[in-house]
Amino acid sequence: IMIDRTGNARIMDFGIARSLRAEGITDTGVVIGTAEYMSPEQVEGKEVDQRSDIYSLGIIMYEIVTGKVPFEGEIALTIALKHTTEEPKDPREINDQIPEDLSHVIMKCLEKDRTKRYQKAEELLSDLDNMEKDIPTGELVLPGRKPIISKNILKASRFKKIFVPALVLTGLVITLLIIFSPRELSIDPKRIIVATFDNKTGDELLDPFGRVAADWITQALSRTDVVEVVPTTLVLQSSNEVGIKTSGLDSMALLRALAEKTNVGTV
């Protein structure tokens, strides 16, 4: 959030970039976002709406009054998964000067179930307007914090040194398999799909790992000129439509249905 020359606040990166292929928000259809501000539904690859924006705004409000974001971690994946599995600490536990009503508003924005959040920004604004007179902003002392960007960049760079080469290698191997292996499907041999990794552990909390891993490989392959890769969001949507949830990758019939649904030659 930047302040322009006239004193107005400008949102530069909400962390909730939406991968909506039809609207062309990203040229590859890949989910992009700042992990600290991503809503649970975006992490899970589900469709996002204004309630996702409200969640991200709740993160910003939380950070303003406490000096820290509710979820932190060493790498972006760890942070993203916390949005789906952990409850945020009440802001008043960090800064006891926060009015109880304001804390309630923030926590309502951060509900993991979007049906329990504010459904429209107008509802949130109404509650904020009603409590504004009770917030002693002139006396409120907020804890300071340094920007998280430099810290995250350093951590991300260390992670990328290890992981990116592995992704590139994986992409090359998959590309070679696509080029030289026989294909049963002849819909579009150069159009491929990376299906969500099957979670065989029985632990539902690990489901997001399968989606994230598939997305990483999709992003790596999308940077090559050899194949056309189906965007992750379309993969998730099509998988749900043909009956593949967190399992079902052992079914050749379901995989064939997924291939036909997305017009690909290789899954």
Phi, psi and omega in degrees: 000122183245153175257124181278181186295337180267001178092006180272141178280134180238129178274112183270324181209107181279348183076013184232037179304129187261133180268074180252101189301322184296330182267355176066031182292324172235146186286344179249352181076018182267141180294125177231137180183160176276119190304323183298337187243009182279140178282157179304320182292330177288320177301321182276001178077018179273168178294138180251157180213197184298335178290335174291321175298320180295323176298312180297322176296323177299322176299316180296316178298318178302314182294323181297317187269344180247340183086006180208156176279155184293332182233127179229161180188174183286325181228162184300322181299317179300315181296314182300317181294330179296329178297334182262343188239339185243148176269138179290148176288142178302129181306330182291340176287339179263320180225102185286358177277351181288127177302145182299321180297319180293320177299320179297318179299314181297315181293329177292323176297330187263015176299134180291325175277113186295340178289344179265353178278178167298134183275337178220152179297329180298325179294318178296315180299321180298315179295321179294319178298320182293329183261356185305320183292341183267355182264113181282072186299330181290335183255350185288124178256115184260142178293140181275160175205154177273155178303144183276352190296308185298320180297315183291324179297317180297316180294318181295323182294321178295318181295318183293326180301328181270316192273322183301314177302323178295320178296317180299315179299316178301317180298318180295317179298314180297320180298316179297320177298321181295319185287318191256352181270150178291150182238137174274330182269143181233027182292301176204093188300335181269357177259121185234166178224136175258105182289154178299136179295136182285131177269106183261004186281337186086357179261109183296337180295342181268358180306317181300333180299321180296322179289317182294317180299317179296323180293320179299314180294320177301315180297319180296316181291330181293344180273359178263162178258004186279322185227162172255122185256133178289131180303148183303318183297322177290325177299312182297316180296314182292324178298317178297320183292327181267356175105008177267114179257255176259006177210178179110000181286350177278350182269113179297327180296318179292321179295320178295321178297321178295319179297316180292323180297323185255003177059049179245159178261343183219132174248000000 
